[in-house]
Amino acid sequence: MVAERVTGTTSLAEPHWKCSKTEATPFPPPKSNSPSLNSVIFCGPGVVKVTSIRNIAGQIVNKDTLSGVLLIVENNITGQALKAINLFSFKVEIFQITDLLVNITKHVLKPKHQVLTDRQKKNLLKKFNIEEKQLPRMLQSDAIARYYGL
């Protein structure tokens, strides 16, 4: 699932550094002119603390061209570490490794979701003669919203 979101999955074969504090294994972003470059970092089995986040931040090379980081953890993240993550200039998405065992977009029981453009949304509102406040809401913490990066 994560490999699908990172463009150019062929470059995800080998890690380019290891962070001993968190046993983090990152994968370099794809080598392309794509405007959205992501990096994937797998953290080890320990609890992720502020020092671990600082080590990861210090070792990320291309911070200026990076648009996002997928941080995959096995255990919890401390509150201070979450605050440190919010200080990054790029978007950091955190996933538990257990959340990635099943691809939720391809599950039989999950209805199909589609991200709408503004024009599609206006057409939908006009078609059903409803207002925007009558549309169903989705939390940012919802699994599908996190999958699509909303």
C-alpha positions in Angstrom: 0.0 0.0 0.0 2.7 2.5 0.9 4.8 1.4 -2.1 1.8 2.3 -4.3 1.7 5.8 -3.0 5.4 6.5 -3.6 6.1 7.1 -7.3 8.8 5.0 -8.9 8.7 2.1 -6.6 11.8 0.5 -8.3 14.1 2.8 -6.3 12.8 1.5 -3.0 15.0 -1.6 -3.1 17.8 -0.6 -0.8 18.0 1.6 2.3 20.6 4.4 2.2 21.1 5.0 5.9 20.3 3.5 9.3 19.5 5.3 12.5 20.8 3.3 15.4 18.5 4.9 18.0 15.3 3.9 16.4 16.6 1.3 14.0 15.0 3.3 11.3 15.4 2.1 7.7 14.6 4.8 5.2 14.2 4.4 1.5 15.3 7.3 -0.8 12.7 9.1 -2.8 12.4 8.2 -6.5 14.8 9.9 -8.9 12.4 11.7 -11.1 11.2 15.3 -11.8 7.9 14.5 -10.0 6.7 17.5 -8.0 5.7 15.3 -5.1 8.7 13.4 -3.7 8.1 11.1 -0.7 10.4 9.2 1.5 9.5 6.1 3.5 11.1 5.4 6.9 10.6 2.2 8.9 11.3 2.6 12.6 12.3 -0.3 14.8 10.5 -2.0 17.6 11.2 0.5 20.3 9.1 3.5 21.3 9.8 6.5 19.1 11.1 9.4 21.2 12.2 13.0 20.5 15.9 11.9 20.1 14.8 9.4 17.5 12.9 12.1 15.5 15.9 14.4 15.7 18.2 11.7 14.4 15.9 11.0 11.5 15.5 14.8 10.8 19.3 15.2 10.8 19.9 12.4 8.3 17.3 13.4 5.7 19.3 14.8 2.9 16.9 16.4 0.5 14.6 18.4 2.9 14.1 21.2 0.4 12.7 19.0 -2.4 10.9 16.6 -0.2 7.1 17.0 0.0 6.4 14.2 2.5 7.7 11.4 4.7 5.9 8.2 5.5 7.0 7.2 9.0 6.1 3.5 9.7 6.3 2.6 13.4 5.9 -0.7 15.3 5.1 0.9 18.7 3.9 4.1 20.2 5.2 7.6 19.6 5.6 9.9 22.6 3.8 13.2 22.7 7.0 15.2 22.6 8.0 13.3 19.5 4.7 14.2 17.8 5.3 17.9 18.6 8.8 17.6 17.1 7.3 16.0 14.0 4.9 19.0 13.6 7.9 21.3 13.3 9.1 19.8 10.0 8.6 21.9 6.8 7.2 18.9 4.9 4.2 16.7 5.7 4.9 13.6 7.9 2.3 10.8 7.9 2.6 8.2 10.6 1.3 4.7 10.1 1.4 1.7 12.5 2.8 -1.4 10.8 -0.4 -3.3 11.7 -2.5 -0.8 9.7 -0.6 -1.7 6.6 -1.2 -5.5 6.7 -4.4 -5.2 4.6 -5.0 -2.9 1.7 -8.2 -1.2 2.8 -9.0 0.2 -0.7 -9.2 -3.3 -2.2 -11.2 -4.9 0.7 -14.5 -6.4 -0.3 -16.5 -4.8 2.5 -15.1 -1.3 2.0 -17.1 1.0 -0.4 -15.3 2.7 -3.2 -14.1 6.2 -2.3 -13.1 8.9 -4.8 -11.6 12.3 -4.2 -13.6 15.0 -6.0 -12.4 18.2 -7.7 -14.3 21.4 -7.0 -16.1 21.1 -10.3 -17.2 17.5 -9.6 -18.4 18.6 -6.1 -20.5 21.5 -7.6 -22.0 19.1 -10.1 -22.9 16.6 -7.4 -24.5 19.3 -5.2 -26.5 20.5 -8.2 -27.5 16.9 -9.3 -28.9 16.0 -5.8 -30.1 19.6 -5.0 -28.3 19.7 -1.7 -26.0 22.1 0.1 -22.4 21.5 1.0 -23.1 21.2 4.7 -25.4 18.2 3.9 -22.6 16.1 2.5 -21.1 13.4 4.7 -17.9 14.3 6.6 -14.7 12.3 6.9 -12.2 12.8 9.7 -8.6 13.3 8.9 -7.8 10.3 11.1 -10.0 8.0 9.0 -8.1 5.2 7.3 -9.2 6.1 3.8 -8.4 9.8 4.3 -4.9 8.9 5.5 -4.5 6.5 2.5 -5.2 9.3 0.0 -3.1 11.8 2.0 -6.0 14.2 2.8 
